[in-house]
Amino acid sequence: MKIAVSNFSPDRNPAVRTFNGLDSSIDEFFELVYQINRLRRLLYMISSIV
């Protein structure tokens, strides 16, 4: 997604700037979900050992 909008100048097009911000927010959200899932898996492994 980022590659597609990199052709436009973000300074001239506020919609592109907003889209880039939204895109990074989505990336951060999925990173957070990934970390939470890893943590849950780790806790599950620990509890199954105990």
C-alpha angles and dihedrals in degrees: 000000000000092000092055095057097039090087091068124072108247091208093062098040117051091185090062091049090051090047092052090050091049091048093054090046089055090049091051091048093053090045088054092049089049092052092048091051091050090050092049091049090050092049090048091052092049093048092048090052091050 
